[in-house]
Amino acid sequence: MSATRLLVLGVVRGYGRAHGYLIGNDLMSWRAGEWANVKWGSLYHALKQLTKDGCLVDETVPPSRTDYTLTAKGEQEFQRLLRDALRRPETRPDTLAAGLALLPSLTRQEAVALLRERLAALEERAAQARAEVRGWTEPPHVRELFGLWEHTADSGAAWTRGLLERLAAGAYPMAGERDSPGRPGSWATLKLE
């Protein structure tokens, strides 16, 4: 899954209508170049590909700007990518990071349910890695690889438990709640022109 694809869909969704410069400025202000490898070229490539795929509609605004809006197919793709980013432990952290950046797009109940799926998967991975550490014999140094996987899964599970606790305590305005940035078109557009 492409974190850039999820982020672009999420930003367009958040604004309701956005141009490439606005999308890029938002993502760069989130430092997405560091954690999701988003670059201006990949951003414009994603906009073109998402338009070609029918997830976005583009419109030229005089004198020479292109604005994008989300289609019904784009909303479905956004929701699928966001849910997968939260529920599935991935080897690449950019996918989870993109999902976290767009977390308020989900209701609190749905976010908690997806994160519980993630927690269960991480706990299973940690248990499997522990079994590999105990049972591994040759070559002995490979045991360290399974130890790394165990540690990574355990720390991911601990972090997920913490986020679940914060969400249960009411942290962050989620979709459908007061002051939530999760409703399509709810983001305030900055005057960048």
GITA-V48620 format. One record per residue. N is the residue number from 0. OMEGA is omega in whole degrees, 0 to 359 (999 if undefined). Layout:
n=<N	N>
omega=<OMEGA	OMEGA>
This chain:
n=<0	1	2	3	4	5	6	7	8	9	10	11	12	13	14	15	16	17	18	19	20	21	22	23	24	25	26	27	28	29	30	31	32	33	34	35	36	37	38	39	40	41	42	43	44	45	46	47	48	49	50	51	52	53	54	55	56	57	58	59	60	61	62	63	64	65	66	67	68	69	70	71	72	73	74	75	76	77	78	79	80	81	82	83	84	85	86	87	88	89	90	91	92	93	94	95	96	97	98	99	100	101	102	103	104	105	106	107	108	109	110	111	112	113	114	115	116	117	118	119	120	121	122	123	124	125	126	127	128	129	130	131	132	133	134	135	136	137	138	139	140	141	142	143	144	145	146	147	148	149	150	151	152	153	154	155	156	157	158	159	160	161	162	163	164	165	166	167	168	169	170	171	172	173	174	175	176	177	178	179	180	181	182	183	184	185	186	187	188	189	190	191	192>
omega=<179	176	179	179	179	181	180	178	182	180	177	179	181	181	185	177	183	175	186	181	178	179	181	178	177	184	179	178	176	184	180	175	180	187	179	180	177	177	182	180	180	178	181	174	179	178	179	182	179	175	178	180	179	179	178	171	179	179	178	179	181	8	184	180	176	176	181	173	182	174	175	177	178	176	178	180	177	181	179	181	180	180	179	181	183	187	187	173	181	177	179	182	182	180	177	180	178	178	179	179	183	184	182	176	180	172	179	181	181	178	179	180	180	180	174	175	179	181	180	179	179	178	177	178	180	180	178	180	177	179	178	179	182	186	186	179	187	344	189	183	179	176	180	178	179	175	176	179	178	181	180	179	179	181	175	178	179	179	180	177	179	178	177	178	180	178	178	179	176	180	173	175	184	182	179	180	180	178	180	173	187	181	177	178	185	182	176	181	176	179	184	184	999>
